[in-house]
Amino acid sequence: MLLSHFVRAMSVFLFASLMWPSFGQADGLQFFKIGSGSKGGVYYPIAYGIATAISNPPVSKSCAQGGNCGVPGLVGSAESTGGSVENVDGLTMQKFHAGIVQSDVAYWAYTGTGPFRTRKRNEDLCAIASLYNEAFHLVGSATANINDVNDLKGKRVALGALGSGSLIGAQLVVRAYGFAENKDFQMVEADFQSAQKMMAAGDIDAFAYVTAFPNDAINKMTKTTGARVVSVSGKGRDKLVKRFPFYTAEKIPTGTYAGQDVDKETLAVPALWISRKSVTDDRIYDVTKAFWKNPASRGIMDDAHERGKNVTLRTAFKGVSIPYCDGAKKFYREIGKLR
Ligand code: GLU
């Protein structure tokens, strides 16, 4: 199904390119770029689903004729990036119109605090919706003997790459357990894809990744290499949850990954769909309305990824850490979801 959406979107894109040589400036044709994540993550398929649901290029049939029900003239796209921090940067540089961003990262970027204290606060950022919860995944190799966070002592650990929200989350977690990077364990700089390869080659003992479960790449690793998801609980977690309200206690249920015969305690943080005030209120209103009202959205999101099923109006207000965009607020007020 996802492939057929993709083929359809690509053919519309190609057709539109032929029709309008100066594609992008043609009357009535507008782009909406959504910063997502890297290969192996969940942001990309989710952003792709959102982009598909809100698109309605001029060449398609109208919604009333059984065609596309997105915003007329709009072409949405999912841009692959390193994750939350790069998405915030893309919004700040006005390269993107929207992005998927961890709730903690959105808050720190908006307020210029925490890991963003050395940067200028970005009050242009605003929220469209909360999408789903991501879980902190700590994965230990088959031979490293890591049964909980404290076993990371003296090990080689990939916490994430610069540009990812994952790295920020992982640093908060290890520090809450009293660890200092490169003193108590060796921190290896690697993105999610490189971390998987390094673990398979025996070059690291563990990696961390903040992503929704089930994550296909982690699932494959646990099946093929004997890697295991490690539990994250106890005092460190309690401390973190108390200090940073975006983080909550979470369980990765039994059987989610290979070799997992018990629920694994860990942490969760919401993934938000955010935009910026400098995108017009009308555009954000149209996009928000199209996404929630398009009768095809449900199927598109369900097909995009297992976690797409969690994207509902019921949970769209959970864990939103920055103010809503005025255009989104207008729509939620109209449908009686916000006051
Ligand atoms: N939470 C990750 C990040 O912001 C992305 C995870 C994903 O794509 O599933 O870097």
Residues whose N, C-alpha, C, O or C-beta is under 5 A from the ligand:
A	BS01	LIG	G37 S38 G41 V42 Y43 Y44 G82 G83 S84 S164 G165 S166 V210 T211 A212
